[in-house]
Each structure stands twice: as C-alpha cells, then as structure tokens.
C-alpha cells in the first residue's frame, strides 16, 4: 500500500498526513501542494497553485475535533469545512481575512 501511494506522489518531501472522516488520505508536500487519495489508494485530486490552491508549500495539516481540515501553507491558512468537497475551501492571508474559494 505504501509503495502504491509513493509512486503517485508528485513530491517526496511530505510535511503532513491525515485521514478525513470519509477515509480519504490527505498528504501535504513541500513543493506540490496536497494530494488526496481515495479509499482505494488512488490519487483523486492534487491541489496546487496551477489549479487555484494558494501555495504549493504545505507546512502542516490537522484534522480538528469537528472533522475540518486545516492546512498551514507559505501563503496563509486554508480551512476545508467539508472534506467531501475538497475543491471548496477558505483561505486566510495576513491582513486580508478569510475568503471562500470555489
């Protein structure tokens, strides 16, 4: 299983790993954003700057007690309120406050 996931990762410098409430695996990398894997260990989404994500550099990720995913990036804090819709998230940048994406 681990080798199967590693072979799909766009970057080997991993800075965060978590499993959401749906069982998807989220892997945050230093240079290629967040890769999200389905329950069958197939990458279903890669969130990077080229598709609208605020940063390719993920510093840390956590799943809070309300099952929301928080991601610290070099460009600000990202919050996923609903992990079943990972293309929808909120971004907070210093001095700008929160904005909803997609």
N, C-alpha and C positions, 0 to 999 in steps of 0.2 A: 504494500500500500504506500509506504513512504517513498519508495523509488518512483512509483507511478506519479505521485504528486510532484516530486522534484523534477521529473522530466518535463512537466508542463509549466513550471515556474519561469517567468521571464527574467528573474533576478534571484541570485542565490543569497544575497545579503538580507536575511529575514530579521525584521525588527518587532514583529508581533504576530501571534497566532491565537485565534479563538474559534469556538464553535457556537453558532447562534441557536435560537430556540427552534428553528426548523431543521437543525442538524447540518447546516452548511458550514464549511470550513473557510474562514477568512484568514488570509496571510498577507501581512503588510511588509513591504520591502523598502529598502533604502532608495532604489532608483527607478522602480517600475510600479509604484502605487500599490493597490490592493488587488489581489487575485482571490476570487470567490469560487469555491469548489462545491458541487452538489454532493448529495449523499453517496453517489457512485464514484466519487473522487475524480470527476471530470470538471475542468475549469469552465465555469458558465459565464464569468464576467471578469474583466480586468479594468479597474478604474484607474485611469492615468490622465495626465494633463491634455493629451491629444483628443480625449473624448469628454472633456469638461471638468474632470476632477481637479481640485485646486493645486495639487502638488504630486509629484512622483515620489517624494521622500516622506515615508511614514516613519515617525519616531516611536510611537507606542499606540496600542489599541486595548480597549477594555470593553467588557460586557457588563453593564450595571445591573442593579437589582430589579429594574423594570424591563430588562431584556433589550435595552437600547445599546447600540454600538457607538462608542466614542473613539475618534481617531485623532491623535496629535500629529500634525504634519509641519513641515517648514513654513507653510503658508497660512497656518491657522488651525483651528479646531473644527472637526467635522463630526456631526451627530446624525446617526441613522435611527429615526424613531421607529421605523417598521422594517425589520430585516427581510421581510418577504418582498419588499420593493427597494432593492439596493441602489437603483438608479435615482431614487429620490432621497435627498439628504439636505441638511442645513450646514452652512459654513459660517464660522465667526472668525473675522480677522481683526487684529488690533485696530482700535479706533473706528471700526466700521459697524460693529454689531452683527447680528445674525441675518442671513439671507437664505431663502429656500431655493434649491436648485432642482430643476425639472419638476 
